[in-house]
Amino acid sequence: MTPDAEEPADRLRIDLWLWWARFARSRSLAQELVGKGRVRVNRDKVKTPGRRVGVGDVVTVAAHRQVRVVRILALPDRRGSATVARGLYEDLSPPPDEAGAPGDDA
């Protein structure tokens, strides 16, 4: 068996998680995000797509002209619908209207 087939139930490769959570349209695009340095786990830049993640890890993804910060809530066993994917994480990113300059009280 290959290492991918023997994934521990409590850890998953970051490229698979990004794809299954629908942050990337394909696994190869998820690997490309990692390769370009656009993914962090718990504030550490991810250097390889084989980096393992688990429930509770905080993932930062910089793509499509926005930065998303999410906490992993679940590790799936396959790619599901967009609704299922949304249940895999808690979005910690501030809403766009709160991203303004501090002290902007009108």
N, CA, C and O atoms as a DFTB+ gen file, in Angstrom:
424 C
 N C O
     1  1       0.839      -1.197       0.000
     2  2       0.000       0.000       0.000
     3  2       0.873       1.247       0.000
     4  3       1.983       1.237       0.532
     5  1       0.376       2.301      -0.589
     6  2       1.106       3.563      -0.621
     7  2       0.876       4.318       0.684
     8  3      -0.095       4.037       1.386
     9  1       1.740       5.266       1.025
    10  2       1.537       6.049       2.244
    11  2       0.197       6.776       2.258
    12  3      -0.406       6.919       3.322
    13  1      -0.295       7.249       1.084
    14  2      -1.584       7.935       1.043
    15  2      -2.713       7.023       1.487
    16  3      -3.668       7.480       2.115
    17  1      -2.616       5.737       1.168
    18  2      -3.672       4.801       1.505
    19  2      -3.670       4.452       2.992
    20  3      -4.653       3.917       3.506
    21  1      -2.576       4.751       3.679
    22  2      -2.467       4.411       5.088
    23  2      -2.508       5.644       5.974
    24  3      -1.821       5.693       6.994
    25  1      -3.301       6.641       5.602
    26  2      -3.412       7.864       6.385
    27  2      -3.948       7.557       7.780
    28  3      -4.946       6.847       7.905
    29  1      -3.314       8.072       8.832
    30  2      -3.895       7.928      10.163
    31  2      -5.228       8.680      10.206
    32  3      -5.376       9.716       9.558
    33  1      -6.178       8.172      10.951
    34  2      -7.514       8.759      10.996
    35  2      -7.520      10.164      11.594
    36  3      -8.421      10.951      11.303
    37  1      -6.525      10.492      12.428
    38  2      -6.525      11.795      13.076
    39  2      -5.650      12.831      12.372
    40  3      -5.540      13.959      12.854
    41  1      -5.030      12.484      11.256
    42  2      -4.180      13.411      10.489
    43  2      -4.453      13.204       9.010
    44  3      -4.828      12.108       8.592
    45  1      -4.267      14.260       8.208
    46  2      -4.509      14.199       6.773
    47  2      -3.533      15.143       6.081
    48  3      -3.174      16.183       6.633
    49  1      -3.108      14.786       4.887
    50  2      -2.221      15.668       4.113
    51  2      -2.929      16.995       3.856
    52  3      -4.133      17.017       3.601
    53  1      -2.186      18.102       3.923
    54  2      -2.777      19.424       3.718
    55  2      -3.335      19.573       2.307
    56  3      -4.369      20.217       2.130
    57  1      -2.680      18.995       1.293
    58  2      -3.209      19.139      -0.066
    59  2      -4.564      18.439      -0.207
    60  3      -5.460      18.956      -0.875
    61  1      -4.716      17.282       0.409
    62  2      -6.012      16.604       0.372
    63  2      -7.067      17.410       1.113
    64  3      -8.185      17.572       0.625
    65  1      -6.716      17.915       2.291
    66  2      -7.704      18.677       3.061
    67  2      -8.150      19.928       2.295
    68  3      -9.341      20.238       2.252
    69  1      -7.199      20.643       1.694
    70  2      -7.551      21.848       0.928
    71  2      -8.483      21.512      -0.235
    72  3      -9.419      22.258      -0.521
    73  1      -8.226      20.402      -0.894
    74  2      -9.062      19.995      -2.016
    75  2     -10.438      19.564      -1.519
    76  3     -11.455      20.009      -2.050
    77  1     -10.478      18.710      -0.514
    78  2     -11.750      18.207      -0.014
    79  2     -12.576      19.297       0.654
    80  3     -13.805      19.220       0.649
    81  1     -11.931      20.316       1.231
    82  2     -12.645      21.433       1.845
    83  2     -12.977      22.520       0.812
    84  3     -13.544      23.560       1.148
    85  1     -12.617      22.262      -0.435
    86  2     -12.936      23.116      -1.575
    87  2     -12.248      24.482      -1.557
    88  3     -12.826      25.485      -1.975
    89  1     -11.020      24.504      -1.071
    90  2     -10.177      25.689      -1.201
    91  2      -9.424      25.648      -2.523
    92  3      -8.850      26.650      -2.948
    93  1      -9.427      24.481      -3.173
    94  2      -8.804      24.305      -4.484
    95  2      -9.701      23.382      -5.313
    96  3     -10.336      22.476      -4.773
    97  1      -9.747      23.617      -6.623
    98  2     -10.603      22.820      -7.504
    99  2     -10.058      21.423      -7.779
   100  3     -10.805      20.532      -8.183
   101  1      -8.761      21.231      -7.561
   102  2      -8.159      19.916      -7.777
   103  2      -7.022      19.738      -6.778
   104  3      -6.551      20.698      -6.168
   105  1      -6.598      18.499      -6.627
   106  2      -5.490      18.236      -5.722
   107  2      -4.209      18.865      -6.246
   108  3      -3.396      19.356      -5.463
   109  1      -4.019      18.855      -7.562
   110  2      -2.810      19.466      -8.120
   111  2      -2.796      20.977      -7.875
   112  3      -1.731      21.551      -7.650
   113  1      -3.954      21.624      -7.916
   114  2      -4.005      23.063      -7.606
   115  2      -3.742      23.306      -6.124
   116  3      -3.134      24.313      -5.761
   117  1      -4.191      22.399      -5.268
   118  2      -3.886      22.504      -3.836
   119  2      -2.383      22.371      -3.612
   120  3      -1.803      23.101      -2.808
   121  1      -1.755      21.438      -4.322
   122  2      -0.312      21.268      -4.212
   123  2       0.418      22.514      -4.713
   124  3       1.449      22.899      -4.163
   125  1      -0.120      23.136      -5.750
   126  2       0.469      24.365      -6.285
   127  2       0.382      25.502      -5.264
   128  3       1.338      26.261      -5.106
   129  1      -0.752      25.627      -4.572
   130  2      -0.881      26.650      -3.524
   131  2       0.207      26.474      -2.472
   132  3       0.839      27.443      -2.052
   133  1       0.421      25.235      -2.051
   134  2       1.455      24.946      -1.061
   135  2       2.832      25.282      -1.633
   136  3       3.642      25.929      -0.970
   137  1       3.091      24.844      -2.858
   138  2       4.385      25.079      -3.488
   139  2       4.725      26.544      -3.654
   140  3       5.897      26.917      -3.627
   141  1       3.707      27.384      -3.827
   142  2       3.931      28.823      -3.979
   143  2       3.998      29.559      -2.641
   144  3       4.129      30.782      -2.604
   145  1       3.908      28.802      -1.537
   146  2       4.025      29.426      -0.218
   147  2       2.781      30.161       0.229
   148  3       2.874      31.086       1.037
   149  1       1.627      29.781      -0.269
   150  2       0.383      30.494       0.056
   151  2      -0.441      29.826       1.145
   152  3      -1.590      30.201       1.375
   153  1       0.143      28.834       1.818
   154  2      -0.579      28.109       2.862
   155  2       0.266      28.078       4.134
   156  3       1.467      27.813       4.093
   157  1      -0.386      28.353       5.257
   158  2       0.254      28.253       6.564
   159  2      -0.604      27.376       7.464
   160  3      -1.830      27.362       7.350
   161  1       0.045      26.653       8.349
   162  2      -0.651      25.864       9.359
   163  2      -0.109      26.306      10.709
   164  3       1.090      26.209      10.972
   165  1      -0.998      26.789      11.555
   166  2      -0.611      27.286      12.880
   167  2       0.529      28.310      12.769
   168  3       1.496      28.272      13.530
   169  1       0.390      29.217      11.810
   170  2       1.320      30.324      11.539
   171  2       2.625      29.922      10.867
   172  3       3.425      30.791      10.519
   173  1       2.862      28.625      10.674
   174  2       4.090      28.164      10.025
   175  2       3.827      27.929       8.541
   176  3       2.860      27.264       8.171
   177  1       4.697      28.483       7.694
   178  2       4.549      28.283       6.257
   179  2       4.722      26.807       5.927
   180  3       5.673      26.170       6.378
   181  1       3.802      26.272       5.141
   182  2       3.866      24.872       4.744
   183  2       4.804      24.771       3.555
   184  3       4.667      25.513       2.582
   185  1       5.764      23.846       3.635
   186  2       6.769      23.712       2.583
   187  2       6.496      22.553       1.645
   188  3       6.965      22.556       0.507
   189  1       5.734      21.548       2.109
   190  2       5.439      20.390       1.265
   191  2       3.960      20.032       1.362
   192  3       3.355      20.205       2.420
   193  1       3.367      19.535       0.272
   194  2       1.953      19.164       0.302
   195  2       1.669      17.961       1.189
   196  3       0.509      17.658       1.467
   197  1       2.708      17.275       1.634
   198  2       2.532      16.122       2.503
   199  2       2.417      16.479       3.978
   200  3       2.280      15.597       4.825
   201  1       2.473      17.774       4.285
   202  2       2.351      18.221       5.689
   203  2       1.031      17.734       6.254
   204  3      -0.016      17.919       5.634
   205  1       1.070      17.115       7.422
   206  2      -0.135      16.565       8.047
   207  2      -0.853      17.632       8.872
   208  3      -0.218      18.447       9.541
   209  1      -2.184      17.615       8.812
   210  2      -3.007      18.514       9.616
   211  2      -4.034      17.679      10.369
   212  3      -4.334      16.544       9.998
   213  1      -4.560      18.267      11.430
   214  2      -5.563      17.575      12.226
   215  2      -6.599      18.553      12.751
   216  3      -6.493      19.763      12.554
   217  1      -7.598      18.006      13.419
   218  2      -8.651      18.818      14.010
   219  2      -8.023      19.792      15.004
   220  3      -7.190      19.408      15.825
   221  1      -8.435      21.058      14.916
   222  2      -7.917      22.100      15.794
   223  2      -6.821      22.949      15.171
   224  3      -6.548      24.049      15.652
   225  1      -6.184      22.459      14.106
   226  2      -5.157      23.250      13.432
   227  2      -5.795      24.462      12.761
   228  3      -6.927      24.390      12.283
   229  1      -5.065      25.574      12.727
   230  2      -5.520      26.784      12.052
   231  2      -4.770      26.891      10.729
   232  3      -3.539      26.894      10.697
   233  1      -5.529      26.980       9.636
   234  2      -4.970      27.020       8.287
   235  2      -5.225      28.401       7.697
   236  3      -6.346      28.908       7.747
   237  1      -4.186      29.001       7.143
   238  2      -4.301      30.283       6.450
   239  2      -3.998      30.038       4.983
   240  3      -2.966      29.462       4.640
   241  1      -4.914      30.483       4.110
   242  2      -4.757      30.292       2.668
   243  2      -4.871      31.654       2.000
   244  3      -5.867      32.354       2.178
   245  1      -3.855      32.030       1.234
   246  2      -3.873      33.269       0.471
   247  2      -4.065      32.901      -0.996
   248  3      -3.142      32.421      -1.655
   249  1      -5.270      33.132      -1.493
   250  2      -5.584      32.806      -2.885
   251  2      -6.735      33.660      -3.368
   252  3      -7.561      34.119      -2.579
   253  1      -6.780      33.867      -4.659
   254  2      -7.878      34.609      -5.288
   255  2      -8.057      36.000      -4.671
   256  3      -9.177      36.454      -4.439
   257  1      -6.934      36.658      -4.415
   258  2      -6.906      38.028      -3.893
   259  2      -7.569      38.183      -2.527
   260  3      -8.050      39.264      -2.186
   261  1      -7.592      37.113      -1.752
   262  2      -8.092      37.208      -0.390
   263  2      -7.351      36.216       0.493
   264  3      -6.769      35.245       0.010
   265  1      -7.381      36.474       1.780
   266  2      -6.747      35.596       2.750
   267  2      -7.850      35.008       3.612
   268  3      -8.667      35.735       4.178
   269  1      -7.865      33.683       3.706
   270  2      -8.851      32.984       4.539
   271  2      -8.117      32.334       5.693
   272  3      -7.077      31.704       5.502
   273  1      -8.655      32.485       6.881
   274  2      -8.117      31.845       8.076
   275  2      -9.224      30.956       8.624
   276  3     -10.318      31.429       8.929
   277  1      -8.932      29.664       8.746
   278  2      -9.955      28.718       9.200
   279  2      -9.364      27.753      10.230
   280  3      -8.169      27.460      10.218
   281  1     -10.223      27.274      11.110
   282  2      -9.844      26.230      12.067
   283  2     -10.477      24.930      11.596
   284  3     -11.676      24.880      11.320
   285  1      -9.673      23.880      11.504
   286  2     -10.167      22.582      11.050
   287  2     -11.051      21.968      12.135
   288  3     -10.640      21.819      13.286
   289  1     -12.278      21.614      11.737
   290  2     -13.230      20.979      12.647
   291  2     -13.354      19.485      12.408
   292  3     -13.699      18.735      13.321
   293  1     -13.072      19.043      11.174
   294  2     -13.235      17.633      10.839
   295  2     -12.315      17.249       9.695
   296  3     -11.931      18.080       8.872
   297  1     -11.971      15.972       9.663
   298  2     -11.181      15.405       8.576
   299  2     -12.078      14.422       7.835
   300  3     -12.480      13.408       8.407
   301  1     -12.398      14.698       6.586
   302  2     -13.288      13.815       5.836
   303  2     -12.549      12.573       5.341
   304  3     -11.325      12.485       5.439
   305  1     -13.301      11.627       4.814
   306  2     -12.669      10.462       4.202
   307  2     -12.786      10.501       2.687
   308  3     -12.284       9.617       1.993
   309  1     -13.459      11.545       2.173
   310  2     -13.564      11.749       0.734
   311  2     -14.067      13.170       0.481
   312  3     -14.460      13.869       1.415
   313  1     -14.055      13.591      -0.776
   314  2     -14.545      14.918      -1.152
   315  2     -16.055      14.864      -1.295
   316  3     -16.581      14.010      -2.010
   317  1     -16.751      15.756      -0.632
   318  2     -18.203      15.792      -0.677
   319  2     -18.710      17.074      -1.311
   320  3     -17.965      17.783      -1.988
   321  1     -19.965      17.361      -1.090
   322  2     -20.593      18.564      -1.644
   323  2     -20.035      19.816      -0.969
   324  3     -19.316      19.734       0.028
   325  1     -20.377      20.963      -1.526
   326  2     -19.937      22.232      -0.949
   327  2     -20.500      22.406       0.459
   328  3     -19.833      22.961       1.332
   329  1     -21.712      21.939       0.678
   330  2     -22.325      22.034       2.006
   331  2     -21.548      21.192       3.009
   332  3     -21.287      21.638       4.126
   333  1     -21.183      19.990       2.620
   334  2     -20.381      19.119       3.485
   335  2     -19.020      19.755       3.729
   336  3     -18.530      19.746       4.858
   337  1     -18.406      20.303       2.691
   338  2     -17.089      20.929       2.810
   339  2     -17.123      22.088       3.806
   340  3     -16.175      22.269       4.570
   341  1     -18.194      22.869       3.811
   342  2     -18.302      24.021       4.714
   343  2     -18.315      23.581       6.179
   344  3     -17.925      24.354       7.054
   345  1     -18.753      22.369       6.454
   346  2     -18.771      21.853       7.811
   347  2     -17.425      21.340       8.298
   348  3     -17.300      20.930       9.452
   349  1     -16.420      21.356       7.436
   350  2     -15.096      20.861       7.809
   351  2     -14.265      21.895       8.557
   352  3     -13.237      21.560       9.147
   353  1     -14.709      23.162       8.535
   354  2     -13.904      24.218       9.147
   355  2     -14.774      25.326       9.714
   356  3     -15.943      25.477       9.356
   357  1     -14.172      26.091      10.603
   358  2     -14.776      27.297      11.164
   359  2     -14.001      28.466      10.576
   360  3     -12.777      28.522      10.696
   361  1     -14.698      29.396       9.944
   362  2     -14.039      30.539       9.316
   363  2     -13.691      31.574      10.382
   364  3     -14.579      32.104      11.050
   365  1     -12.416      31.857      10.539
   366  2     -11.937      32.834      11.510
   367  2     -11.586      34.169      10.862
   368  3     -11.165      35.099      11.549
   369  1     -11.754      34.269       9.556
   370  2     -11.417      35.491       8.827
   371  2     -12.385      36.600       9.223
   372  3     -13.583      36.358       9.370
   373  1     -11.866      37.822       9.395
   374  2     -12.774      38.927       9.708
   375  2     -13.640      39.255       8.491
   376  3     -13.177      39.142       7.356
   377  1     -14.887      39.658       8.717
   378  2     -15.728      40.080       7.590
   379  2     -15.068      41.256       6.869
   380  3     -14.345      42.027       7.502
   381  1     -15.297      41.414       5.560
   382  2     -14.644      42.483       4.795
   383  2     -14.865      43.875       5.370
   384  3     -13.962      44.707       5.283
   385  1     -16.030      44.167       5.955
   386  2     -16.284      45.517       6.468
   387  2     -15.526      45.771       7.770
   388  3     -15.365      46.929       8.154
   389  1     -15.053      44.727       8.466
   390  2     -14.272      44.917       9.682
   391  2     -12.780      44.996       9.409
   392  3     -11.993      45.223      10.328
   393  1     -12.382      44.812       8.156
   394  2     -10.963      44.808       7.819
   395  2     -10.416      46.216       7.596
   396  3      -9.260      46.365       7.201
   397  1     -11.215      47.242       7.838
   398  2     -10.777      48.629       7.647
   399  2      -9.740      49.042       8.660
   400  3      -9.309      48.244       9.492
   401  1      -9.344      50.292       8.584
   402  2      -8.314      50.813       9.474
   403  2      -8.833      50.881      10.913
   404  3     -10.003      51.191      11.138
   405  1      -7.973      50.593      11.877
   406  2      -8.397      50.693      13.283
   407  2      -8.742      52.134      13.627
   408  3      -8.098      53.071      13.154
   409  1      -9.751      52.293      14.444
   410  2     -10.142      53.621      14.870
   411  2     -11.048      54.339      13.898
   412  3     -11.303      55.531      14.068
   413  1     -11.541      53.651      12.884
   414  2     -12.455      54.278      11.919
   415  2     -13.863      54.312      12.508
   416  3     -14.701      53.485      12.148
   417  1     -14.124      55.224      13.379
   418  2     -15.455      55.382      13.952
   419  2     -16.125      56.563      13.284
   420  3     -15.679      57.703      13.416
   421  1     -17.182      56.287      12.577
   422  2     -17.850      57.384      11.862
   423  2     -19.066      57.859      12.583
   424  3     -19.742      58.776      12.117
